[in-house]
Amino acid sequence: MPFVHPTALVSPEAELEEDVFIGPYCIVSGRVKIGRGSRLRAFVTLLDFVEIGPECSLHEHAVLGGEPQDHAFRGEESRVRVGSSVIIRENVTVHRSTGEGTSTVVGDGSFLMEGVHVGHNVTVGKNVTLANKVGLAGFSSVGDGAVLGGMAGVHQFVRVGKLCMIGGLSKIVKDIPPFLLADGHPADIYGLNTVGMRRAGYNSAGRSEVRAAYDTLFRGALPFRREVEEMARLRGDEDGPVRDILEFCSRSRRGVALWTRSGGGDRTDSENGH
């Protein structure tokens, strides 16, 4: 049976699965769903249309389900969806999305440290680490296994690819493709996240393939977007990490950050397809 502390306020519409723990002074409003074994420590607030997966841990003063900070929001029904085994530390805020039936999503196994803000319509992948005070603006996204250092900020609509590592205090205003290291204000790419790739199971051949692909994309004879198109044409339906890179880059709306250090390319923004 769920445990609800006597000082907590829980809506009769809320759905609490087995072994849920609701700590002192928590507020669980409206049509909230909390999965098996999840724990809310003191002063956690879950507002309407929030869904929490199993085995999650929410710490003091976290607030999930606040209305989006977006002029376009008109009170429509939208959601926050949190996966399984997610850790959400103190003072984290995760806002509902804008748009009927849409969701702000935090994937399985992610770790949101103190003071993180996840804005409306954001997608956080699986096993992502967001260090203290990271801010994700509306419609941005972070791919599986990425790590963002403390106080990094991601501009609206910007995407950070899988297994990227972003330095603390970075200002991310253009897309960072998968498997890369980025840092700066604004952030530039400066290397391959070889440690992260190795830990994720990519062998030496896979890492070398990714490095060679980026060398062609950023230092080849063609402009960046043309290189993406040509590499995709040559590889066809070939699967693997390079396909992840090409699919990511082909969908870029704000352009891709430059690789300016540690042997990267030195093209201008226009040459890079921006």
ZADO-1210 file (C-alpha; in nm, 4 decimals, padded with zeros to 6 digits):
<atoms>
<atom x="00.0000" y="00.0000" z="00.0000" code="MET" pos="1"/>
<atom x="00.1143" y="00.3611" z="-00.0579" code="PRO" pos="2"/>
<atom x="00.2283" y="00.5601" z="00.2434" code="PHE" pos="3"/>
<atom x="00.1018" y="00.9188" z="00.2707" code="VAL" pos="4"/>
<atom x="00.2351" y="01.1355" z="00.5533" code="HIS" pos="5"/>
<atom x="-00.0435" y="01.2984" z="00.7599" code="PRO" pos="6"/>
<atom x="00.0745" y="01.6472" z="00.6620" code="THR" pos="7"/>
<atom x="00.0684" y="01.5768" z="00.2873" code="ALA" pos="8"/>
<atom x="-00.2208" y="01.6871" z="00.0633" code="LEU" pos="9"/>
<atom x="-00.3120" y="01.4287" z="-00.2005" code="VAL" pos="10"/>
<atom x="-00.5933" y="01.4722" z="-00.4506" code="SER" pos="11"/>
<atom x="-00.8570" y="01.1969" z="-00.4557" code="PRO" pos="12"/>
<atom x="-00.8034" y="01.1880" z="-00.8339" code="GLU" pos="13"/>
<atom x="-00.4368" y="01.0937" z="-00.7938" code="ALA" pos="14"/>
<atom x="-00.3328" y="00.7359" z="-00.8758" code="GLU" pos="15"/>
<atom x="-00.0685" y="00.5937" z="-00.6419" code="LEU" pos="16"/>
<atom x="00.0734" y="00.2508" z="-00.7162" code="GLU" pos="17"/>
<atom x="00.2126" y="00.0008" z="-00.4671" code="GLU" pos="18"/>
<atom x="00.4909" y="00.1128" z="-00.2268" code="ASP" pos="19"/>
<atom x="00.4679" y="00.4808" z="-00.3201" code="VAL" pos="20"/>
<atom x="00.5935" y="00.7059" z="-00.0387" code="PHE" pos="21"/>
<atom x="00.4565" y="01.0607" z="-00.0002" code="ILE" pos="22"/>
<atom x="00.6601" y="01.2557" z="00.2547" code="GLY" pos="23"/>
<atom x="00.5763" y="01.5464" z="00.4859" code="PRO" pos="24"/>
<atom x="00.4066" y="01.8553" z="00.3420" code="TYR" pos="25"/>
<atom x="00.3961" y="01.7265" z="-00.0135" code="CYS" pos="26"/>
<atom x="00.1192" y="01.8403" z="-00.2501" code="ILE" pos="27"/>
<atom x="-00.0146" y="01.6002" z="-00.5118" code="VAL" pos="28"/>
<atom x="-00.2806" y="01.7768" z="-00.7181" code="SER" pos="29"/>
<atom x="-00.5368" y="01.6624" z="-00.9689" code="GLY" pos="30"/>
<atom x="-00.4851" y="01.3766" z="-01.2110" code="ARG" pos="31"/>
<atom x="-00.1348" y="01.2747" z="-01.1080" code="VAL" pos="32"/>
<atom x="-00.0010" y="00.9211" z="-01.1535" code="LYS" pos="33"/>
<atom x="00.2893" y="00.7891" z="-00.9451" code="ILE" pos="34"/>
<atom x="00.4503" y="00.4558" z="-01.0274" code="GLY" pos="35"/>
<atom x="00.5399" y="00.1700" z="-00.7980" code="ARG" pos="36"/>
<atom x="00.8071" y="00.2361" z="-00.5377" code="GLY" pos="37"/>
<atom x="00.8576" y="00.6049" z="-00.6150" code="SER" pos="38"/>
<atom x="00.9368" y="00.8336" z="-00.3223" code="ARG" pos="39"/>
<atom x="00.8491" y="01.1981" z="-00.2668" code="LEU" pos="40"/>
<atom x="01.0500" y="01.3546" z="00.0114" code="ARG" pos="41"/>
<atom x="00.9310" y="01.6595" z="00.2054" code="ALA" pos="42"/>
<atom x="00.7704" y="01.9593" z="00.0310" code="PHE" pos="43"/>
<atom x="00.7527" y="01.8079" z="-00.3191" code="VAL" pos="44"/>
<atom x="00.4745" y="01.9506" z="-00.5387" code="THR" pos="45"/>
<atom x="00.3175" y="01.7570" z="-00.8260" code="LEU" pos="46"/>
<atom x="00.0559" y="01.9530" z="-01.0170" code="LEU" pos="47"/>
<atom x="-00.2155" y="01.8349" z="-01.2541" code="ASP" pos="48"/>
<atom x="-00.1293" y="01.6045" z="-01.5477" code="PHE" pos="49"/>
<atom x="00.2023" y="01.4767" z="-01.4097" code="VAL" pos="50"/>
<atom x="00.2997" y="01.1117" z="-01.4556" code="GLU" pos="51"/>
<atom x="00.5894" y="00.9663" z="-01.2563" code="ILE" pos="52"/>
<atom x="00.7277" y="00.6235" z="-01.3446" code="GLY" pos="53"/>
<atom x="00.8350" y="00.3495" z="-01.1022" code="PRO" pos="54"/>
<atom x="01.1287" y="00.3718" z="-00.8604" code="GLU" pos="55"/>
<atom x="01.1794" y="00.7481" z="-00.8926" code="CYS" pos="56"/>
<atom x="01.3171" y="00.9699" z="-00.6170" code="SER" pos="57"/>
<atom x="01.1980" y="01.3311" z="-00.5869" code="LEU" pos="58"/>
<atom x="01.3711" y="01.5524" z="-00.3337" code="HIS" pos="59"/>
<atom x="01.2737" y="01.8569" z="-00.1315" code="GLU" pos="60"/>
<atom x="01.0980" y="02.1496" z="-00.3028" code="HIS" pos="61"/>
<atom x="01.0915" y="01.9958" z="-00.6494" code="ALA" pos="62"/>
<atom x="00.7911" y="02.1259" z="-00.8472" code="VAL" pos="63"/>
<atom x="00.6637" y="01.9330" z="-01.1498" code="LEU" pos="64"/>
<atom x="00.3715" y="02.0240" z="-01.3731" code="GLY" pos="65"/>
<atom x="00.3748" y="02.4017" z="-01.3540" code="GLY" pos="66"/>
<atom x="00.2121" y="02.5783" z="-01.6470" code="GLU" pos="67"/>
<atom x="00.4561" y="02.6577" z="-01.9288" code="PRO" pos="68"/>
<atom x="00.6278" y="02.9941" z="-01.9321" code="GLN" pos="69"/>
<atom x="00.5051" y="03.0534" z="-02.2852" code="ASP" pos="70"/>
<atom x="00.2843" y="03.3294" z="-02.4295" code="HIS" pos="71"/>
<atom x="00.1289" y="03.0705" z="-02.6626" code="ALA" pos="72"/>
<atom x="-00.0164" y="02.8620" z="-02.3780" code="PHE" pos="73"/>
<atom x="-00.3955" y="02.8854" z="-02.3561" code="ARG" pos="74"/>
<atom x="-00.4744" y="02.6477" z="-02.0716" code="GLY" pos="75"/>
<atom x="-00.4887" y="02.3330" z="-02.2845" code="GLU" pos="76"/>
<atom x="-00.4373" y="01.9849" z="-02.1381" code="GLU" pos="77"/>
<atom x="-00.0711" y="01.8928" z="-02.1622" code="SER" pos="78"/>
<atom x="00.1552" y="01.6754" z="-01.9503" code="ARG" pos="79"/>
<atom x="00.4830" y="01.6071" z="-01.7779" code="VAL" pos="80"/>
<atom x="00.5977" y="01.2472" z="-01.8200" code="ARG" pos="81"/>
<atom x="00.8862" y="01.1161" z="-01.6084" code="VAL" pos="82"/>
<atom x="01.0252" y="00.7691" z="-01.6793" code="GLY" pos="83"/>
<atom x="01.1492" y="00.5029" z="-01.4399" code="SER" pos="84"/>
<atom x="01.4359" y="00.5283" z="-01.1877" code="SER" pos="85"/>
<atom x="01.4730" y="00.9045" z="-01.2338" code="VAL" pos="86"/>
<atom x="01.6403" y="01.1100" z="-00.9593" code="ILE" pos="87"/>
<atom x="01.5131" y="01.4661" z="-00.9232" code="ILE" pos="88"/>
<atom x="01.6986" y="01.6668" z="-00.6617" code="ARG" pos="89"/>
<atom x="01.6084" y="01.9776" z="-00.4626" code="GLU" pos="90"/>
<atom x="01.4410" y="02.2798" z="-00.6257" code="ASN" pos="91"/>
<atom x="01.4070" y="02.1248" z="-00.9711" code="VAL" pos="92"/>
<atom x="01.1241" y="02.2597" z="-01.1878" code="THR" pos="93"/>
<atom x="00.9719" y="02.0722" z="-01.4830" code="VAL" pos="94"/>
<atom x="00.6960" y="02.2520" z="-01.6743" code="HIS" pos="95"/>
<atom x="00.4076" y="02.1149" z="-01.8769" code="ARG" pos="96"/>
<atom x="00.4178" y="02.1561" z="-02.2532" code="SER" pos="97"/>
<atom x="00.2352" y="02.3939" z="-02.4827" code="THR" pos="98"/>
<atom x="-00.0108" y="02.2293" z="-02.7221" code="GLY" pos="99"/>
<atom x="-00.3095" y="02.0042" z="-02.6607" code="GLU" pos="100"/>
<atom x="-00.2018" y="01.6483" z="-02.5829" code="GLY" pos="101"/>
<atom x="00.1717" y="01.7196" z="-02.5886" code="THR" pos="102"/>
<atom x="00.4231" y="01.6359" z="-02.3146" code="SER" pos="103"/>
<atom x="00.7457" y="01.7475" z="-02.1537" code="THR" pos="104"/>
<atom x="00.9458" y="01.4269" z="-02.1103" code="VAL" pos="105"/>
<atom x="01.2266" y="01.3099" z="-01.8806" code="VAL" pos="106"/>
<atom x="01.3614" y="00.9688" z="-01.9793" code="GLY" pos="107"/>
<atom x="01.4409" y="00.6594" z="-01.7739" code="ASP" pos="108"/>
<atom x="01.7425" y="00.6690" z="-01.5459" code="GLY" pos="109"/>
<atom x="01.8100" y="01.0416" z="-01.5767" code="SER" pos="110"/>
<atom x="01.9606" y="01.2454" z="-01.2932" code="PHE" pos="111"/>
<atom x="01.8509" y="01.6078" z="-01.2507" code="LEU" pos="112"/>
<atom x="02.0640" y="01.7788" z="-00.9878" code="MET" pos="113"/>
<atom x="01.9687" y="02.0706" z="-00.7658" code="GLU" pos="114"/>
<atom x="01.8034" y="02.3689" z="-00.9288" code="GLY" pos="115"/>
<atom x="01.7666" y="02.2275" z="-01.2803" code="VAL" pos="116"/>
<atom x="01.4914" y="02.3796" z="-01.4944" code="HIS" pos="117"/>
<atom x="01.3243" y="02.1764" z="-01.7707" code="VAL" pos="118"/>
<atom x="01.1074" y="02.4058" z="-01.9806" code="GLY" pos="119"/>
<atom x="00.7922" y="02.3362" z="-02.1797" code="HIS" pos="120"/>
<atom x="00.7992" y="02.0796" z="-02.4625" code="ASN" pos="121"/>
<atom x="01.1504" y="01.9669" z="-02.3698" code="VAL" pos="122"/>
<atom x="01.2601" y="01.6087" z="-02.4271" code="THR" pos="123"/>
<atom x="01.5304" y="01.4667" z="-02.2006" code="VAL" pos="124"/>
<atom x="01.6509" y="01.1250" z="-02.3134" code="GLY" pos="125"/>
<atom x="01.7435" y="00.8202" z="-02.1100" code="LYS" pos="126"/>
<atom x="02.0320" y="00.8211" z="-01.8606" code="ASN" pos="127"/>
<atom x="02.0964" y="01.1931" z="-01.9005" code="VAL" pos="128"/>
<atom x="02.2821" y="01.3843" z="-01.6287" code="THR" pos="129"/>
<atom x="02.1957" y="01.7515" z="-01.5790" code="LEU" pos="130"/>
<atom x="02.4229" y="01.9101" z="-01.3174" code="ALA" pos="131"/>
<atom x="02.3233" y="02.1896" z="-01.0810" code="ASN" pos="132"/>
<atom x="02.1303" y="02.4832" z="-01.2263" code="LYS" pos="133"/>
<atom x="02.1223" y="02.3608" z="-01.5869" code="VAL" pos="134"/>
<atom x="01.8451" y="02.5346" z="-01.7824" code="GLY" pos="135"/>
<atom x="01.6678" y="02.3797" z="-02.0823" code="LEU" pos="136"/>
<atom x="01.4546" y="02.6309" z="-02.2718" code="ALA" pos="137"/>
<atom x="01.1303" y="02.5434" z="-02.4473" code="GLY" pos="138"/>
<atom x="01.1329" y="02.2832" z="-02.7263" code="PHE" pos="139"/>
<atom x="01.4986" y="02.1933" z="-02.6665" code="SER" pos="140"/>
<atom x="01.6138" y="01.8334" z="-02.6335" code="SER" pos="141"/>
<atom x="01.8978" y="01.6297" z="-02.4860" code="VAL" pos="142"/>
<atom x="01.9874" y="01.2868" z="-02.6233" code="GLY" pos="143"/>
<atom x="02.0437" y="00.9621" z="-02.4366" code="ASP" pos="144"/>
<atom x="02.3471" y="00.9483" z="-02.2096" code="GLY" pos="145"/>
<atom x="02.4421" y="01.3152" z="-02.2472" code="ALA" pos="146"/>
<atom x="02.6001" y="01.5075" z="-01.9578" code="VAL" pos="147"/>
<atom x="02.5536" y="01.8832" z="-01.9089" code="LEU" pos="148"/>
<atom x="02.7790" y="02.0626" z="-01.6613" code="GLY" pos="149"/>
<atom x="02.6523" y="02.3001" z="-01.3949" code="GLY" pos="150"/>
<atom x="02.4753" y="02.6198" z="-01.5043" code="MET" pos="151"/>
<atom x="02.4859" y="02.5296" z="-01.8737" code="ALA" pos="152"/>
<atom x="02.1990" y="02.6843" z="-02.0677" code="GLY" pos="153"/>
<atom x="02.0334" y="02.5438" z="-02.3803" code="VAL" pos="154"/>
<atom x="01.8513" y="02.7860" z="-02.6120" code="HIS" pos="155"/>
<atom x="01.4955" y="02.7108" z="-02.7265" code="GLN" pos="156"/>
<atom x="01.4696" y="02.4575" z="-03.0116" code="PHE" pos="157"/>
<atom x="01.8375" y="02.3612" z="-02.9726" code="VAL" pos="158"/>
<atom x="01.9279" y="01.9917" z="-02.9558" code="ARG" pos="159"/>
<atom x="02.2136" y="01.8211" z="-02.7757" code="VAL" pos="160"/>
<atom x="02.2913" y="01.4795" z="-02.9233" code="GLY" pos="161"/>
<atom x="02.3355" y="01.1445" z="-02.7526" code="LYS" pos="162"/>
<atom x="02.6485" y="01.0905" z="-02.5425" code="LEU" pos="163"/>
<atom x="02.7559" y="01.4543" z="-02.5671" code="CYS" pos="164"/>
<atom x="02.9352" y="01.6213" z="-02.2795" code="MET" pos="165"/>
<atom x="02.8771" y="01.9942" z="-02.2302" code="ILE" pos="166"/>
<atom x="03.1041" y="02.2051" z="-02.0102" code="GLY" pos="167"/>
<atom x="02.9697" y="02.3964" z="-01.7134" code="GLY" pos="168"/>
<atom x="02.8468" y="02.7537" z="-01.7737" code="LEU" pos="169"/>
<atom x="02.8206" y="02.6864" z="-02.1480" code="SER" pos="170"/>
<atom x="02.5715" y="02.8763" z="-02.3636" code="LYS" pos="171"/>
<atom x="02.4319" y="02.6320" z="-02.6205" code="ILE" pos="172"/>
<atom x="02.2753" y="02.8251" z="-02.9083" code="VAL" pos="173"/>
<atom x="02.3294" y="02.5751" z="-03.1927" code="LYS" pos="174"/>
<atom x="02.2884" y="02.1996" z="-03.2144" code="ASP" pos="175"/>
<atom x="02.5645" y="01.9768" z="-03.0782" code="ILE" pos="176"/>
<atom x="02.5657" y="01.6486" z="-03.2765" code="PRO" pos="177"/>
<atom x="02.6092" y="01.3097" z="-03.1041" code="PRO" pos="178"/>
<atom x="02.9269" y="01.1919" z="-02.9303" code="PHE" pos="179"/>
<atom x="03.0933" y="01.5333" z="-02.9035" code="LEU" pos="180"/>
<atom x="03.2451" y="01.7593" z="-02.6373" code="LEU" pos="181"/>
<atom x="03.1380" y="02.1245" z="-02.6339" code="ALA" pos="182"/>
<atom x="03.2177" y="02.4235" z="-02.4183" code="ASP" pos="183"/>
<atom x="03.2100" y="02.7997" z="-02.4304" code="GLY" pos="184"/>
<atom x="02.9935" y="03.1098" z="-02.4424" code="HIS" pos="185"/>
<atom x="02.8584" y="03.0469" z="-02.7012" code="PRO" pos="186"/>
<atom x="02.9685" y="02.6862" z="-02.7076" code="ALA" pos="187"/>
<atom x="03.1892" y="02.5398" z="-02.9784" code="ASP" pos="188"/>
<atom x="03.2780" y="02.1761" z="-03.0362" code="ILE" pos="189"/>
<atom x="03.6306" y="02.0823" z="-02.9380" code="TYR" pos="190"/>
<atom x="03.6568" y="01.7048" z="-02.9466" code="GLY" pos="191"/>
<atom x="03.5060" y="01.3595" z="-02.9435" code="LEU" pos="192"/>
<atom x="03.3635" y="01.2184" z="-02.6199" code="ASN" pos="193"/>
<atom x="03.5772" y="00.9058" z="-02.6397" code="THR" pos="194"/>
<atom x="03.5415" y="00.8282" z="-02.2688" code="VAL" pos="195"/>
<atom x="03.1618" y="00.8430" z="-02.2878" code="GLY" pos="196"/>
<atom x="03.1566" y="00.6304" z="-02.6026" code="MET" pos="197"/>
<atom x="03.3864" y="00.3712" z="-02.4474" code="ARG" pos="198"/>
<atom x="03.1687" y="00.3491" z="-02.1358" code="ARG" pos="199"/>
<atom x="02.8606" y="00.3104" z="-02.3555" code="ALA" pos="200"/>
<atom x="03.0164" y="00.0095" z="-02.5305" code="GLY" pos="201"/>
<atom x="03.1501" y="00.1607" z="-02.8537" code="TYR" pos="202"/>
<atom x="03.4713" y="-00.0204" z="-02.9463" code="ASN" pos="203"/>
<atom x="03.7837" y="00.1317" z="-03.0986" code="SER" pos="204"/>
<atom x="03.6638" y="00.0713" z="-03.4539" code="ALA" pos="205"/>
<atom x="03.3327" y="00.2439" z="-03.3845" code="GLY" pos="206"/>
<atom x="03.5027" y="00.5443" z="-03.2283" code="ARG" pos="207"/>
<atom x="03.7436" y="00.5707" z="-03.5205" code="SER" pos="208"/>
<atom x="03.4524" y="00.5580" z="-03.7650" code="GLU" pos="209"/>
<atom x="03.2802" y="00.8450" z="-03.5841" code="VAL" pos="210"/>
<atom x="03.5993" y="01.0505" z="-03.5764" code="ARG" pos="211"/>
<atom x="03.6547" y="00.9964" z="-03.9507" code="ALA" pos="212"/>
<atom x="03.2949" y="01.0949" z="-04.0269" code="ALA" pos="213"/>
<atom x="03.3271" y="01.4192" z="-03.8342" code="TYR" pos="214"/>
<atom x="03.6603" y="01.4937" z="-03.9979" code="ASP" pos="215"/>
<atom x="03.4849" y="01.4733" z="-04.3359" code="THR" pos="216"/>
<atom x="03.1790" y="01.6737" z="-04.2240" code="LEU" pos="217"/>
<atom x="03.3725" y="01.9598" z="-04.0666" code="PHE" pos="218"/>
<atom x="03.6885" y="01.9620" z="-04.2812" code="ARG" pos="219"/>
<atom x="03.5762" y="01.8266" z="-04.6162" code="GLY" pos="220"/>
<atom x="03.5694" y="02.0156" z="-04.9446" code="ALA" pos="221"/>
<atom x="03.1921" y="02.0707" z="-04.9444" code="LEU" pos="222"/>
<atom x="02.9830" y="02.2952" z="-04.7190" code="PRO" pos="223"/>
<atom x="02.8642" y="02.1157" z="-04.4075" code="PHE" pos="224"/>
<atom x="02.5068" y="02.0449" z="-04.5172" code="ARG" pos="225"/>
<atom x="02.6263" y="01.9226" z="-04.8559" code="ARG" pos="226"/>
<atom x="02.8715" y="01.6886" z="-04.6836" code="GLU" pos="227"/>
<atom x="02.5855" y="01.5496" z="-04.4724" code="VAL" pos="228"/>
<atom x="02.3746" y="01.4872" z="-04.7824" code="GLU" pos="229"/>
<atom x="02.6611" y="01.3280" z="-04.9738" code="GLU" pos="230"/>
<atom x="02.7643" y="01.1022" z="-04.6878" code="MET" pos="231"/>
<atom x="02.4027" y="00.9920" z="-04.6406" code="ALA" pos="232"/>
<atom x="02.3751" y="00.9154" z="-05.0124" code="ARG" pos="233"/>
<atom x="02.6924" y="00.7065" z="-05.0118" code="LEU" pos="234"/>
<atom x="02.6009" y="00.5122" z="-04.6982" code="ARG" pos="235"/>
<atom x="02.2399" y="00.4421" z="-04.7935" code="GLY" pos="236"/>
<atom x="02.0613" y="00.2462" z="-04.5201" code="ASP" pos="237"/>
<atom x="02.3820" y="00.1469" z="-04.3410" code="GLU" pos="238"/>
<atom x="02.3205" y="00.1355" z="-03.9657" code="ASP" pos="239"/>
<atom x="02.5495" y="00.2424" z="-03.6815" code="GLY" pos="240"/>
<atom x="02.6729" y="00.5573" z="-03.5032" code="PRO" pos="241"/>
<atom x="02.7422" y="00.7497" z="-03.8238" code="VAL" pos="242"/>
<atom x="02.3792" y="00.7114" z="-03.9230" code="ARG" pos="243"/>
<atom x="02.2835" y="00.8635" z="-03.5863" code="ASP" pos="244"/>
<atom x="02.5064" y="01.1605" z="-03.6689" code="ILE" pos="245"/>
<atom x="02.3666" y="01.2093" z="-04.0189" code="LEU" pos="246"/>
<atom x="02.0033" y="01.1857" z="-03.9086" code="GLU" pos="247"/>
<atom x="02.0671" y="01.4343" z="-03.6296" code="PHE" pos="248"/>
<atom x="02.2432" y="01.6858" z="-03.8555" code="CYS" pos="249"/>
<atom x="01.9878" y="01.6585" z="-04.1352" code="SER" pos="250"/>
<atom x="01.7109" y="01.7650" z="-03.8940" code="ARG" pos="251"/>
<atom x="01.8910" y="02.0694" z="-03.7591" code="SER" pos="252"/>
<atom x="01.6754" y="02.3838" z="-03.7455" code="ARG" pos="253"/>
<atom x="01.9180" y="02.6233" z="-03.5763" code="ARG" pos="254"/>
<atom x="02.2374" y="02.5020" z="-03.7407" code="GLY" pos="255"/>
<atom x="02.5246" y="02.2984" z="-03.5999" code="VAL" pos="256"/>
<atom x="02.7951" y="02.4432" z="-03.3771" code="ALA" pos="257"/>
<atom x="03.1424" y="02.4744" z="-03.5263" code="LEU" pos="258"/>
<atom x="03.4285" y="02.2398" z="-03.4423" code="TRP" pos="259"/>
<atom x="03.6935" y="02.5043" z="-03.3859" code="THR" pos="260"/>
<atom x="03.9497" y="02.3472" z="-03.1540" code="ARG" pos="261"/>
<atom x="04.1660" y="02.0369" z="-03.1148" code="SER" pos="262"/>
<atom x="04.2019" y="01.9684" z="-03.4852" code="GLY" pos="263"/>
<atom x="03.8499" y="02.0633" z="-03.5878" code="GLY" pos="264"/>
<atom x="03.7408" y="02.2595" z="-03.8901" code="GLY" pos="265"/>
<atom x="03.7801" y="02.6340" z="-03.9309" code="ASP" pos="266"/>
<atom x="03.4939" y="02.7239" z="-04.1661" code="ARG" pos="267"/>
<atom x="03.2779" y="03.0307" z="-04.1367" code="THR" pos="268"/>
<atom x="02.9131" y="03.0074" z="-04.0384" code="ASP" pos="269"/>
<atom x="02.7971" y="03.0425" z="-04.3969" code="SER" pos="270"/>
<atom x="03.0256" y="02.7630" z="-04.5126" code="GLU" pos="271"/>
<atom x="02.8890" y="02.5453" z="-04.2316" code="ASN" pos="272"/>
<atom x="02.5383" y="02.5790" z="-04.3733" code="GLY" pos="273"/>
<atom x="02.3943" y="02.8369" z="-04.1294" code="HIS" pos="274"/>
</atoms>
